[in-house]
Amino acid sequence: MDELVKLWEFPVAEEIYMLVGWEQWADAGSISSGLPAHLIQMTEAHKIGELLPDGFYLFQIPGTHHLLRPQVALEEGYRKSMTTNKNEFYYTGDDKKGLVIFLGEEPHMNVDRYAEALLDAVQALGVKRVGAVGGVYGSMPYDRAREVSCVYSLQRMKDELVRYTVKFSNYEGGATIGTYLVDRAERRDIEFLVFYAFVPAYDFSQQANIVPGIRIETDYKAWYELLRRFNYMFGLDLNLEDLKQRGESLITSMDAEIDELDSKMPQFEIKAQIEELAKDFEERRFVPLGDVWERALRDIFENIEDNEDTPDIE
């Protein structure tokens, strides 16, 4: 294992899965950085290791000043604190099922070694499958199910991944840290997938500079829909009710924000433009097979009860 990987606990659950995210380029809706952090807090996961930052990060780029530098806090000339780039492993689980949560910062350089070190840790921890998350902004209805794009490492995974209501990406361009790791994982025969959720964003600048763009900075609805998929895939039995309610509140706040803009600048018909997006939008909701059977059985029993309560008419 790479010397930059420091693990001080090795879980012994029968099945161990891993969810990963980063402070990164593809972080629309704070999905890649915020969702793993939320999961760590929600499950009370504890830290079991880290990937040391040595050699992965720039100190500066000329002209950027504070953009990349570590942040220091001084008091009377003494350093109280100094930030560092963090790549940390957390764990939650029991003897049967375990979940490793990795939250890191996208490397600036030496990405080959970063990827190999992370995959070393995946294998050392006995992880069965890795799922990464990311976000991409796009024009789509904010009150509908989020589209999810999928990238995966091994061809044998595709038939299963179809079940998770995803679109398989045909993107060509600059690679994200997730897609880079997918490539490296294939060379080791590691199951590694990335779910990218599309986060609503609207740009009205072509109409007038005075009309602000709108985008969702923290997309709780996307977090909820992605975690539902991993909950089912990994068999985690996470309680996502709080996150579901946050997603519903987000839609309510977006309703209010758009109504306010529409009333202040009715000539731009902002609300009508967003409603127009919904006409051609094909909503695809993820419904686990188990939920389908549960609903069907519930409907059957409800019908039986209704028939028993109905008096016979002779």
Secondary structure, 3 states (H helix, E strand, C coil): CCCCEEECCCCCCCEEEEEEEEECCCEHHHHHHHHHHHHHHHHCCEEEEEECCCCCCCCCCCCCCCCCCCCEEEECCEEEEECCCCCEEEEEECCCEEEEEEEEECCCCCHHHHHHHHHHHHHHCCCCEEEEEEEEEECCCCCCCCCEEEEECCHHHHHHHHHHCCEECCCCCCCCHHHHHHHHHHHCCCCEEEEEEEEEEECCCCCCCCCCCEECCCCHHHHHHHHHHHHHHHCCCCCCHHHHHHHHHHHHHHHHHHHHHHHHCHHHCHHHHHHHHHHCCCCCCCCCHHHHHHHHHHHHHHHHHHHHHCCCCC
